[in-house]
Amino acid sequence: MTKSAGDRSQSRQLLKLVSSRIIMGNFKSTYGTKKNLSEFTHDHLANERTYLAWIRTAISLTAFAY
């Protein structure tokens, strides 16, 4: 039993629609609200400050070593 080209195309379109709704639905529910976006931004900026502090410390230690 083989599917015609139209059936396969319709199946692909349906799969694309369902998968995009699942992916975007999860994304919106997790990161879509202002509160969650604010928390994400806060955490990201805190991580960046920590990374920059480590870089600054490494540069200072390198400068004092020579």
Helices and strands as residue ranges (DSSP letters): H 5-31, H 34-65
